[in-house]
Every structure is written in structure tokens, then in C-alpha cells.
């Protein structure tokens, strides 16, 4: 006997519409009120999304990729235009479980896509800028476990985790490095990151916050794809929060519009200048001239911001990106949490995002955000090359290397006011350890920097200056998991933008 199936157009979207109706009117009234509901769904976009998800998952089956979900919204209105909860609603296999909505129900570790909360907290709370120098240097700290917490960057193609020394915040995000993000996480504290998650519109009860350690800063918590997309919406809308909606209008039996989401009322939750600078940083990730690591894989032929994420156990890979008109988030993985092989965020969801977004925005005018009056530009001492990012981040002084000049954007008031003669002194570089107890790790890196940094940092180090801070200490526990992001395991593109071949390699946990 065969089970009878009634086809449903955009089934997971339909269920989210019902959920929203129930929240608006109560379950009984929603189903028996005789309402006419106009949804936000763009059927052509939905059909394209379903096709692209199926095609790309099929192409990655050799890497044990069986499932994916995707959401597209208009970031200006919050309208959900396409919603794919699984690769196939009628696939009941363990790896797919297609009737389960992986976009709106499943809690997954977001990897490096979560880093936006950490960096935004640093920019808002501490005045960090795109030119702020962060230490890409390994450290070890007590987390209550026998071995302590000793994170690393994701390994490169040879399986070695680099330590690049002082790098700008922009470059750290360009290369999705873990160690600088953890440094920012230590500076602001877990509470501030959780507060930023809430500030951007995600309602999530984290429980006892003391259970979360520093790894939370790089994505050790769990969130849904719809949560992440809705948070990115705030950045994509220049700091104006609009609640996501699956409904356009609700009309009662008398023809009266009783709920109207066609003219959303946004509220400012993030400074416009911070949102603009952050979007400009993320824009590098879709530009081959901005990011050597991601740009060749994710360019859509126009300016677009993007962040990807990969968990260290290779159970989840993500890509979330936007133009001013469209925002799309992608998750790939398996419903049974089986591990994928030989895939990275750029290769999987990044390429799916690229191919889909090219078509979605293809008929729209090329747009980017007008620079706010609160954002100014300054020349700072930073290596401007694709593999650069090293320097002082300050105004160029007499000893700043001649080629180290970069035009950088700053929210007015956060720009550097002094030059770097105190950094480049006597033919060497004075390194800063942001925390006194991390000074010994900075000294160790300085002693062996030639080997650690793969030649990126060529100056000798005069010494390491500890900078005591009043910033919050990390939580004592680290029980939520390590959350190490493997984005940098992306194989280096070959000339012409064609990805180099890759082979599976073991993941290094921090």
C-alpha cells in the first residue's frame, strides 16, 4: 500500500505562514476566521531556489552532502521571498528528513557567520575599527579542563595552522581567522556578544551564561538559519531592524485589511556608520581583488557582502550575504549530523549562494549603499595587498614602510589621531599584547615569527607591551563546544578563478 501524498507548493513556507497567522490571531481564529492571506512569496524566486538547492546538493553528494536550506528576503521590508526548508520535502531518508524544516526549526552551530556579533560588539562597545590591529597569535587559557583552551586557526592546505601576528580587523575578517576574533571576544566578553545577538533581533534564551566560554565568540552557540538571516538583515538595512514576515496582508471576510506588512516600520538598533563600515568589510569577500580566499568563489558581478562559516566537525557549512535589494542565507549539512567530506563553506554554500544570487539580482539595478555623513576616510599604515593587512593601523609615521598605505573608512570619532612612530621604532616593531597574561604568548610568537607567519611579517620585534584593560574576563567554563571555524581550509583558487582540487584532511580542534 502506497502512502498518498498531496503536493504542496513551498511546503515549509506554508507552515511558517500558518505559524505567523497563529501568532497574530490565535490558532483557532487563524484557521476558522475566513481570512484571505496574501503572502510575501515570489513564486518564480521560490522555484529557482528549490532548483538551485537540489542541483548543488546533487553535485556534492561525493562529499556526503545530502541536505540544504535557503532563505531569501528583501532586507528593506523583511519580506521573505523564497524559503527552502530542505532539499526535498518528500525525502524521508535519515540524512534529509525532508519534512523537517532545517531553515526555521533546526538549531545548528553557525561557525564564522556568527563572528559578525563579536566584531560588531567590539566596534560598538570599544570603538574598534576596520584598521584596528588584532593579534593573530596562539594562546592558551584555563577553561576548567585538564588541557585548557588552546585554539588555532583553521589549517591551510598543508595542514598547518598559521599565526600571522598583528593584522587589521578588516584582514582578519577577510581571511576568517579565529584567533583575532577570539581576542575581540575576550575584550568585550561573552555577555556583550549575547547582547549584540539580541540587539540585532534574535530572541534566544541562552540559559546560564556562565556555561559559555570564549569559543562562543567564533560560533560555538546554536542558532537557526532564519535567526541568522534576520540578524544580517539589520546590517543589510544599515542598522534598521525590520521583523521578517511571510505575510504581506491579511484581509477579513468583509474585505478589510486587518494586518498590513507592506509598509514595515523599522527601528534603529545599530549605528548607521557602523553598519556601513561593516558591510564594506564584508564586501571584500565577494571581490577577487578584495579577498584572495573567498572572492574568486563568490563574486556575483556586482558589489555584495558575504560571510561564510564552517564548523570544525564539518557538520554545518553556511553562507549569508546581501546586496541592498536582496539577502540570502544558505545552510548545508545532514539531518542526522553525519559528517561531510572535502567541502568548505566557499565550495558548498558559497558557490550555491553565488549561482543563485547572480540570477536573483540579475534584473535589478546595480546598487550599493550611500556612504553616511558620519563615515570618513583616512590614510593609515596598513599593508594594502590581498595578503597584507599587517601594519600599525595608525596614521603613517616616518618609519611606516613606504608601501604600507591604505585608505580606510572610520565612523567619525574612531579614526586614529596619532602616527605610528611609537610602533615602528629603531627599525623594529613594538608588539602590543591586549591582555597582560597573553604577553608570554606574544613573546613566543615574536621569537619564532619567521616560521609562524609564513613570511607575512618581516620586521623584528622590539618587545611586547602589555596593555591592562578593564574589559570583562571570559566565562570560566567552555562547555558549549569549541566552535573552531574551518573557513580558511578553503583551497586556494587557481588563476582564472577556478578552484584548485581538494582532498579531505583531518580537522584540528582548538
N, C-alpha and C positions, 0 to 999 in steps of 0.2 A: 504494500500500500504506500503510495507516494503522498508526501505532505503537499497540500495545496498552498501555493504562495501567491499573494496578490501584490503585483509590482507597485511600489510607491516611488514617486519622483522625489529625489533628495530626501530619503527617509530620516536621516539624523537631523536634518534641518527642520523637518516637520515636527519632530519630537521636541526640539528646542523652542519652536513656536508655541506648542502646547504648554510647555513649561512656563514660558513668559506670560501666556494668557492666564494660566492658573495663578501666577504671582500677582497679576493685575486685578483679577475679578474673583478669585477663589475657584477651586476645582469644579464645583457644581455649576456655578454661573458660566464658567468658561465653556463648558460642554453643552449647556442647555439654554444659553441666553439668546440664541438665534443671531449671533453676531456675524457680520461679514468682515473677514480679516484680509487686509492687503499686506502681503509680506514684502520684505526687502530683497528677496531672492532675485538675482538676474539669471534667468534660466540658461541663456547661452553661456554665461560665465561658469555656471554650475556644471553644465555638460562638458565644457573644456576642462574644468578642474578634475572631474571624475576620470576623463580620458588620460590626462597627463599623469595623474597619480597611478593609474593602472599600468600605463606604458612604462613608467620609470621603475616601479616596483618589479615588474616583469624583467626588466633589463638588469636588475641587481639580485636576482634570485641566487646566482652563483655565490654571492656573499651572504646568503641566508637572510636576505631582507624580504619579508613577506607582507608587511603591513605599513600603512602610512595614513596620515590625516592632514588636512589642509583647510585653512580658513582665509578668506579674502574679505576685507571690509573697506569702506570709504572712511579714511581717518578723520575727515572733516565732519561727518554726520554720525559716525558709529554704526551705520547700516551694514549688516552682514550680507554680502553679495553672493558669496559661494561658501559652501560648508560641506566638506567631505569627512565623515567620521571614521571611515575605514576604507580599505581598498575595494572591498566588495561586501555589501550588506548581507548577502546571502551565502557567503563563505563561512561555514561553521567549523573550520579546522582550528586546532588549538593555537596555531601561530597567528591567526587572523581574528577569529571570533567576531565576525563582521557586524553582528547586530549590536555589539558593544561600542559605544561612542568614544573613540580614543581622542577626539578633539575636545569634547565637553565634559567627560567624566573621568577619564584616566589621569591619575597623578603620576607624573614622571619627573625624573631629575633633568633639569634644563641645561646642565653644563654651562658653557661660556655665554649662552644667551642671557644668563642670569647676571652676568658681570655689569650690565647697564645699571642695575640697582646700586652696586658697590661704588662704581665710579661717579654716578650722579650724586650719591650721598657725600662722596668726597668733594665734589665740586660745590655742592650747596652748603655743606657744613664747614668745610675747611678752606674753601676758596681755591681748590686745585684747578689747574688749567690744562689745556692741551700741551703746554710746554713744561709742565711740572716734571721734574726728574724723579723717577722712581727706581729703586734698586732691584734689578733682575739678578738677585743673588740668593743662593740657597741658604736656608737657616734651619734650626731645629728648636722646638719649644716643647715644654711639658704640657701634655694634654691628659694626664692621668693614666695613660697606657704605659706598658713597660718600655717600649721603644721611643715614645714621644712622637711628636708630629714633625716630620721632615719632608715637606713637599718638594716636588720637582716640576719643571716644565715638561710638557709632553715631549717624547723623544723625537728626534729628527729621523731622516731616512736610514741612518746607520745605527739607530737605536740608542743614541747618546743624547742626553738632555743638556742643552747649552745653558750657560749663565752669562748674560750679555752685559752685566754691570749697569751703570746708570743709563736709563733710557727714558725718553719723554713718555708722558701718558698717551699721547697720540700713537706713538710707535708701539707701545705695549698693547694697545687695543688692536692696532693693525695686525699684529702677529699673534694675538690672543694668548699672551703669555700669562702663566698662572702666578708667578712669584710677585710681579708688580701689583697685581690685583689683590693678592693676599696682604701685601704691605698696606694698601689703601684700606682693606678690611680691618687690619689691626689699628690703623689710625682712627677710623670712625667708630669701630665697634659693631658687634652683631645687632644690637638694638637699633642703631641708626639705619642699618641696611633693611631690617624688617619694617621700620617706619617708612622708608622710601618705597618699599613694596606696597604698603597701604596707601601712601600718598599718591601713587600712580594708579590707584583704583582697584587693587586686588584685595578682596576680602578673604583673608585666610587666617585661621586660628592656628598659630604655631605651637600652642601648648606652652610648656615650661621652657622659657627661652634659655635657661642655663644649660639645657641639654644640647645646645648648638655651639659648636666650636668654630674656629677660624675658617675651616673649609666651607662653611656656609657662604663665604664671600665669593666663591667660584662655582656655586651651583649645587651644593650638597642637599639643599631642601628639595621638596617636590611640589610641582605646580601643574596645572592643566594647560593645554595649548591655548584655549580660549582666554585663560588668565594672562598668559604671556603676550598674546596678540593685543588684548585690551590695554595692557600696560604700555606696550610700544606705541599704541595709538596716541597716548599723551605726548610722547616725543614727536611723533609724526605730525601732530596738530599744534606744534610749537608751544607745548605746555598747557593747552586747553583740554581738559578731560571731558569726554562725551561717553556716556554709558553705551556699550554695544546693544544693538537692537536687531531682532529678527522680524520685527513688525513695523510696517510703515504707517498704517492707520487701522483703527477698529471702528466699524460702523454698526450702530444698533439697528433693530428691526424697523425703526421709524425713519432710517436714513440719516440719522445724526452721527457726526463723528464724535465718539466718546473718548478715544485716545488717539493722539496725533504725534507721531515721532518724526514727521517730515521736516520739522523745524526744531532741531535739538537745541537745548540750552546748555552750552558748555560752561565749565567753571575753571578758572585758572588754578592749577595746582603745582605748576613748575615755572620758574622764571623763564621768560621767552628767550633771553640771551643764552642761558644755559642750554635750553633745548636746541637752539640753533647751532651752537658750537658743537654740541654732542652729535647732532645729525650730520654736521660737516665732517667730524671724525669718522663716523660710521660710513660715510660716503666713500672713503678711501677703499673700503673692502670690495667695492664693485668696479673699481678702476684699476686696470693693469698698470697704470702709471702712479697709482696710489698704494697698492698692496701687491707685492710680488707673490704673496702666498695665496690670496683669495681672488684678487682681481681677474686673473686670466680665466677663472672658472665661472664667475658670477656676473660678468658685465652684460647689461641689457641694452646697451647702445644709447643710454641717457643717464643723467645723474640719479642715483638711488642709494639709499643707506641700507646696510645689511649687517647682521651679526649671526654667526653660526655657533653651534655648540655640540660637543660630543662627550659622553660620559666615559670614564676610564675603563669601565667594564664592557663598553661597546654594546650596550643595550638600548641606547637612545641617541639619535642624531637629529639636529634641529637646524632650521634656517628661518630667520624672521627679518623681513626687510620691507622698505617702503619708498614710494615717491610721494609727492604731496597729494596725489589723487587716489592712490591705491596702496593698501598694506596687506601683505600676505605672510602667513606663518605656516611652516611645514614641520611635521614630526615624522620620523621613520623609526621603525623597530618591529618587535614582535609581541603579540598579545600575551604570550606565555613567558616573556622575558628571556627567551633563548638568545644567545649572543650572536651578533653579526660578525662577518669576517672581511678583512681587507677593504673596509669602507671608511670614509671620513665624512665630516659634515659638508665639506665643499663638493666632494664627489657625488654624494647622495642627495640630500635635501637642497644643497646649494644649487646643483645643476637643475633639479626639478623646479626650484624657485625661479631660476633664470629662464628656462624654456617657457614656463607658464607666464611669467610676468612680461616677457617680450611680447606675447600675444595680447595680454590683458591691457597693456598700456599703449600698444602699437597704434591705435587710432586716436589717442589722446595727445594734446599738445605737449611738447617738452617743457616742463616747468621745474623750477627749484624755488626755494624759499627766499624771499627778500630779506637781506641782512638787516636785523633790527638796529635802531639808532644806538642801542646800548652795547653793541658789539663793535670793538675797534680792532685795528690791525697794528702789529708791531713786528720789527725785525729782531729775532732772538738768535742766540748762539746755539744752533742745533744742526747737526748733520742732515742736510735735506734729501739725501739719496734714499732710494727704496729700502735699502738695508742699513740705513743710518739710524737717526733718532738719538744718537749719543751727543753729548754736549753739556752745556750748563743750564739751558733754559732761561738764562738771564739776558740782558742787553749785552751785545758783543763788546768785550773789553779789549785792551791792547794785545792780550795773549790768546784770544779766541782764534782757533785755526781759521785761515782765510776763507776756506771753502764752507765753513760752518755758518751759513746764514739762511734763515728760513723766515718767511712771512707767516706769522701765526695770528690766529684770532683769539680775542680775550673779551670777556664781559668787562665793561669799563669798571675800573677799580681793582681788578685782579691782575692787571698786566704788571710785569716786572718794572721796578723803578730804578734799580741799580745795575751796574755792569758786573761782569764775572771775573774781575781781577783777583778776587779772593778765592776763586775756584781754580783758575789757571794761574799758578804762581810758581816762579822759579823753574819753568819748563816741565812741570808735572801737574797732576790733577788732585785736588783735595776732595776726597770722597766723603759723603755725609751718610751716617747711619741714623735712620729715623728713630731708632729705639736704642737706648744705651746697651741693653743686653744683646743686641744684634751686632754690636761693634766687632766682636771677635770673628763673626762670620764674614763681615766686610773685609776685615784684615786678611783672613784666609783667602778670600777671592782675590784681593789685591796682590797677594804673594804669588798666585798662580794664574793671573788673569789671562796671560797669553794663551794658555791651554783651555781655560774655561770659556773665553769669549769668542773663540774661533777667529781671532784677528780683528773683530769689530772695534775693540777698544785698544788703542795703540799707545796711550800715554802711560808713563809710570805714575804711581800713586804716591803723593807726598805723605799722606796719612789719612786717618779716618776720624772724622769729627762726630762724636755722639751728640744728638740733639734731644735732650729730655723733652717729653711732651706731657701735656695733661690729658691726652686722649684716653679713651676708655681702654681697659685691658680686655683681652679676649675672654670669652667664657671659659671656665675651667674644663668643661667636657668637650668631647668631639664625637658624640655618639650618633650623629646623623649620617655618617659615611664620609668618605674622603672627597668625593666630588671632583677629582682631578680631571681637567678637561684636555682632550687629546686633539684639539683642533690643529695644532701645529704638526701633527703627523701627516698632514696633507702632503702628498708627493709634490715635489717642485715641478711646475709646468715646464714643458719643453718649448723651444722657440715656436712662435705662431699660436701659442695658447693651447696647444694640445697637451693633455695631461700625460705625464710620464707614467710608465707602468708601475704598479704597486704590488707588493706581496704582503700577506698577513705577517704581522710581527707582534711579539708579546707587548702588553701594556705595562708600564711601570706605575705602580701605585705610589703616592707620596708616603 
